[in-house]
Amino acid sequence: MAKAHKDLANALAADRIAGEQALLPDGVIKSAGRALQVLELFDLLQRESTVVEIADLLKLPQSSTSMLLRSLVRMGYLHHDPHARTFIPTMSVALLGNWIDRNVVGDGDLLLLMKRLNRETGQAVVLASRTGLFARYIHVIQATAAARLYIVQGSLRSLVRSGVGYVLLSQMGDMMARRLALRINAEAKDDAEKVDIPTLLENLQTVREQGYALTTNLVTLGGGVIAMQLPGPRDGDCSLVIALAGITEVLRTHEADFVAAMRNEISNYGKSVARNRPIKPSSDRE
């Protein structure tokens, strides 16, 4: 296990972790990227933190981390306790983005769906969307079962080597999926990172036929996901995928029950989406 992974495990007081904080992509302005990384880290920790811990977890210089945190304090996004020497986000952070889609944030239908699945199965519930050649975990409700994985929100998963990636690719035609796979192979550092395209296309066809992806030990040893597509609230929305993430043996033993629970919740959510979908104005000319 890499040192960064161990540091994160210690910070979260978790034994088994799937995923980690993603590095800044090429072309991102460092100051902007690091500010967002700090806010994402607080969302992960869900508690106050110190300059030393934040710098250590994000692998940043302590001096520049201190300046960044104090800048966020002056802008009203962080609160600083000078006695405890800790920082924590303010309500300004909580309210950012609340206007975008209330089906996702607040007590919207999608968040309620995730909470119900979490209660019914005891597994971590993950919401993912596509980011370039990856699937990104954009929201996570952590597992409550005794045997569980801690899933890091914001983690990236390869489209061609993950359950959520398979579901996203399965919504495309084979030609588009093949093009993406060829691009991933072209950018691979060695043969071990390349994907066998015929096998990938077979996996995608299986996902289409059964309506979900079950992958285990593919990304995290001893863990896996059951992933399905979600209906979008508006025409042209980017695809969203919902997944149960957990221990391999648990997912395989309870596969039928978990799939039935997911299908039932997604069906109810789809009906709600259909009722609330805006009516498109007529394009007929008078």
C-alpha positions as CSV (number, residue, x, y, z in Angstrom):
1,M,0.0,0.0,0.0
2,A,1.4,3.4,-1.0
3,K,2.3,5.9,1.8
4,A,-0.5,8.3,0.7
5,H,-3.0,5.5,1.0
6,K,-1.8,4.6,4.5
7,D,-1.9,8.3,5.6
8,L,-5.5,8.5,4.3
9,A,-6.5,5.3,6.1
10,N,-5.1,6.7,9.4
11,A,-6.8,10.0,8.9
12,L,-10.2,8.3,8.3
13,A,-9.6,5.6,11.0
14,A,-10.5,3.0,8.4
15,D,-8.9,-0.4,7.9
16,R,-9.9,-1.0,4.2
17,I,-10.0,1.8,1.7
18,A,-10.9,1.8,-2.0
19,G,-9.7,4.8,-3.9
20,E,-7.7,7.9,-3.0
21,Q,-7.5,11.6,-3.7
22,A,-6.7,12.2,-7.4
23,L,-3.7,14.2,-8.5
24,L,-4.2,17.5,-10.4
25,P,-4.6,16.8,-14.1
26,D,-2.1,18.4,-16.5
27,G,-3.1,21.9,-17.6
28,V,-4.8,22.8,-14.3
29,I,-3.7,26.1,-12.6
30,K,-2.2,24.9,-9.3
31,S,-3.7,27.6,-7.1
32,A,-7.2,26.9,-8.3
33,G,-6.8,23.1,-8.2
34,R,-5.3,23.1,-4.8
35,A,-8.1,25.2,-3.3
36,L,-10.7,22.7,-4.6
37,Q,-8.6,19.8,-3.4
38,V,-8.7,21.3,0.1
39,L,-12.5,21.5,0.0
40,E,-12.8,18.0,-1.4
41,L,-10.5,16.8,1.4
42,F,-12.7,18.3,4.1
43,D,-15.7,16.6,2.5
44,L,-13.8,13.3,2.8
45,L,-12.6,13.9,6.4
46,Q,-15.9,15.5,7.6
47,R,-14.1,17.1,10.6
48,E,-11.7,19.9,11.4
49,S,-8.1,19.5,10.3
50,T,-4.7,21.2,10.7
51,V,-2.3,22.7,8.3
52,V,0.2,19.9,8.9
53,E,-2.4,17.2,8.3
54,I,-3.8,18.8,5.1
55,A,-0.3,19.4,3.7
56,D,0.6,15.8,4.5
57,L,-2.5,14.3,2.9
58,L,-2.4,16.4,-0.2
59,K,1.4,16.2,-0.5
60,L,1.8,20.0,-0.6
61,P,4.4,22.3,1.0
62,Q,3.3,23.3,4.4
63,S,4.1,27.0,3.9
64,S,2.0,27.3,0.7
65,T,-0.8,25.2,2.3
66,S,-0.9,27.6,5.3
67,M,-1.2,30.6,2.9
68,L,-4.0,28.8,0.9
69,L,-6.0,28.0,4.0
70,R,-5.8,31.6,5.4
71,S,-6.9,32.9,2.0
72,L,-10.0,30.6,2.1
73,V,-10.6,31.9,5.7
74,R,-10.5,35.5,4.5
75,M,-13.0,34.6,1.6
76,G,-15.4,33.1,4.1
77,Y,-15.1,29.5,3.0
78,L,-13.1,28.2,6.1
79,H,-13.3,28.9,9.8
80,H,-10.0,29.0,11.7
81,D,-9.8,28.2,15.4
82,P,-6.6,29.9,16.6
83,H,-6.5,28.1,19.9
84,A,-6.9,24.6,18.5
85,R,-5.0,25.7,15.3
86,T,-7.6,23.9,13.1
87,F,-9.7,24.7,10.1
88,I,-13.2,23.7,9.0
89,P,-15.5,24.7,6.1
90,T,-18.2,27.3,6.7
91,M,-21.9,27.2,5.6
92,S,-20.8,29.1,2.5
93,V,-19.2,25.9,1.2
94,A,-22.4,23.9,2.1
95,L,-24.6,26.3,0.0
96,L,-22.4,26.4,-3.1
97,G,-24.1,24.6,-5.9
98,N,-27.3,24.0,-4.1
99,W,-29.2,25.7,-7.0
100,I,-27.8,23.4,-9.7
101,D,-29.9,20.3,-9.3
102,R,-31.9,19.7,-6.1
103,N,-32.5,16.1,-7.3
104,V,-28.9,15.4,-6.2
105,V,-28.2,17.7,-3.3
106,G,-30.3,18.5,-0.2
107,D,-33.1,16.0,0.3
108,G,-33.7,15.4,-3.4
109,D,-35.0,12.2,-4.8
110,L,-31.6,10.9,-5.9
111,L,-30.0,11.4,-2.4
112,L,-33.0,9.7,-0.8
113,L,-32.6,6.8,-3.2
114,M,-29.0,6.4,-2.2
115,K,-29.9,6.6,1.5
116,R,-32.6,3.9,1.1
117,L,-30.2,1.6,-0.7
118,N,-27.6,2.1,2.0
119,R,-30.2,1.2,4.7
120,E,-31.5,-1.8,2.8
121,T,-28.1,-3.4,1.9
122,G,-25.6,-2.0,4.5
123,Q,-23.2,-1.4,1.6
124,A,-21.5,1.8,0.4
125,V,-23.6,3.6,-2.3
126,V,-21.7,5.4,-5.0
127,L,-22.8,8.0,-7.6
128,A,-20.5,8.2,-10.5
129,S,-20.2,10.2,-13.8
130,R,-17.8,10.3,-16.7
131,T,-14.7,12.6,-16.6
132,G,-12.7,12.1,-19.8
133,L,-11.3,8.6,-19.9
134,F,-12.4,7.9,-16.3
135,A,-15.4,7.5,-14.1
136,R,-15.4,9.8,-11.1
137,Y,-17.1,9.0,-7.7
138,I,-19.0,12.3,-7.2
139,H,-20.9,11.3,-4.1
140,V,-20.6,8.4,-1.6
141,I,-22.7,7.2,1.3
142,Q,-20.4,5.0,3.4
143,A,-21.3,1.4,4.3
144,T,-22.8,0.5,7.7
145,A,-22.2,-3.3,7.5
146,A,-19.6,-4.9,9.8
147,A,-17.5,-6.1,6.8
148,R,-17.1,-3.0,4.6
149,L,-14.9,-0.9,2.5
150,Y,-14.4,2.9,2.9
151,I,-14.9,4.4,-0.5
152,V,-13.0,7.7,-1.2
153,Q,-15.3,10.3,-2.8
154,G,-13.6,11.9,-5.8
155,S,-11.8,8.7,-6.7
156,L,-11.2,8.1,-10.4
157,R,-11.8,4.7,-12.1
158,S,-10.7,3.7,-15.6
159,L,-13.7,3.4,-18.0
160,V,-12.2,0.1,-19.3
161,R,-11.3,-1.4,-15.9
162,S,-14.2,-0.8,-13.5
163,G,-17.8,-1.7,-13.0
164,V,-19.0,1.9,-13.2
165,G,-16.9,2.4,-16.3
166,Y,-18.4,-0.7,-17.9
167,V,-21.9,0.7,-17.3
168,L,-20.9,4.1,-18.8
169,L,-19.4,2.5,-21.9
170,S,-22.3,0.1,-22.3
171,Q,-24.5,3.1,-23.1
172,M,-22.3,3.8,-26.2
173,G,-22.1,1.9,-29.4
174,D,-19.3,-0.6,-29.8
175,M,-17.5,1.7,-32.3
176,M,-17.3,4.6,-29.7
177,A,-16.2,2.2,-26.9
178,R,-13.5,0.8,-29.2
179,R,-12.2,4.3,-30.0
180,L,-12.0,5.2,-26.3
181,A,-10.2,1.9,-25.6
182,L,-7.7,2.5,-28.4
183,R,-7.0,5.9,-27.0
184,I,-6.5,4.5,-23.5
185,N,-4.1,1.9,-24.9
186,A,-2.2,4.5,-26.9
187,E,-1.6,6.5,-23.7
188,A,-0.7,3.4,-21.6
189,K,2.8,3.4,-20.1
190,D,3.2,-0.3,-20.5
191,D,1.4,-3.4,-21.8
192,A,0.0,-4.1,-18.3
193,E,-2.1,-1.0,-18.5
194,K,-3.5,-1.9,-21.9
195,V,-7.0,-3.4,-22.2
196,D,-7.9,-6.4,-24.5
197,I,-10.5,-4.8,-26.7
198,P,-12.5,-7.9,-27.8
199,T,-12.8,-9.0,-24.1
200,L,-13.9,-5.5,-23.2
201,L,-16.6,-5.5,-25.9
202,E,-17.8,-8.9,-24.6
203,N,-18.1,-7.5,-21.1
204,L,-20.1,-4.5,-22.3
205,Q,-22.5,-6.8,-24.1
206,T,-23.0,-8.8,-20.9
207,V,-23.7,-5.6,-19.1
208,R,-26.3,-4.6,-21.7
209,E,-28.0,-7.9,-21.5
210,Q,-28.2,-8.3,-17.8
211,G,-28.7,-4.6,-17.0
212,Y,-25.9,-4.2,-14.6
213,A,-22.2,-4.8,-14.0
214,L,-20.7,-6.9,-11.3
215,T,-16.9,-6.6,-11.0
216,T,-14.8,-7.9,-8.1
217,N,-11.0,-7.7,-7.4
218,L,-10.7,-5.6,-10.6
219,V,-9.7,-2.3,-8.9
220,T,-9.5,-3.1,-5.2
221,L,-8.3,-6.5,-4.0
222,G,-11.1,-8.1,-2.0
223,G,-13.7,-5.6,-3.1
224,G,-16.0,-4.8,-6.0
225,V,-19.2,-3.1,-7.2
226,I,-22.6,-3.8,-8.6
227,A,-23.3,-0.9,-10.9
228,M,-26.4,0.3,-12.9
229,Q,-27.3,3.3,-15.0
230,L,-29.6,6.0,-13.7
231,P,-32.2,7.8,-15.7
232,G,-31.4,11.5,-16.2
233,P,-33.8,14.3,-15.2
234,R,-33.3,16.2,-18.5
235,D,-32.7,15.2,-22.2
236,G,-29.0,15.3,-23.0
237,D,-27.9,14.9,-19.4
238,C,-24.5,13.2,-18.8
239,S,-25.0,9.6,-17.8
240,L,-25.0,8.9,-14.1
241,V,-24.2,5.5,-12.6
242,I,-25.2,4.2,-9.1
243,A,-23.3,1.4,-7.5
244,L,-23.1,-0.7,-4.4
245,A,-19.5,-1.1,-3.3
246,G,-18.4,-3.7,-0.8
247,I,-16.4,-6.9,0.1
248,T,-16.2,-9.4,-2.8
249,E,-17.8,-12.3,-0.9
250,V,-20.7,-10.1,0.3
251,L,-21.5,-8.9,-3.1
252,R,-21.4,-12.3,-4.7
253,T,-23.4,-14.0,-1.9
254,H,-26.2,-11.3,-2.0
255,E,-26.0,-10.4,-5.7
256,A,-29.6,-11.3,-6.5
257,D,-31.0,-9.4,-3.5
258,F,-28.8,-6.4,-4.1
259,V,-29.7,-6.3,-7.8
260,A,-33.4,-6.5,-7.0
261,A,-33.2,-3.7,-4.4
262,M,-31.3,-1.5,-6.9
263,R,-33.8,-2.1,-9.7
264,N,-36.7,-1.4,-7.4
265,E,-35.3,1.9,-6.2
266,I,-34.1,3.0,-9.7
267,S,-37.6,2.2,-11.1
268,N,-39.3,4.4,-8.5
269,Y,-36.7,7.1,-9.1
270,G,-37.3,6.9,-12.9
271,K,-41.0,7.4,-12.4
272,S,-40.3,10.5,-10.3
273,V,-37.9,11.8,-13.0
274,A,-40.5,11.3,-15.7
275,R,-43.1,13.2,-13.7
276,N,-40.8,16.2,-13.1
277,R,-39.2,16.3,-16.5
278,P,-39.9,19.7,-18.1
279,I,-42.1,19.7,-21.2
280,K,-40.1,20.7,-24.2
281,P,-41.6,23.6,-26.2
282,S,-43.0,22.7,-29.6
283,S,-40.7,23.4,-32.5
284,D,-43.5,23.5,-35.0
285,R,-43.8,26.8,-36.8
286,E,-47.2,28.4,-37.1
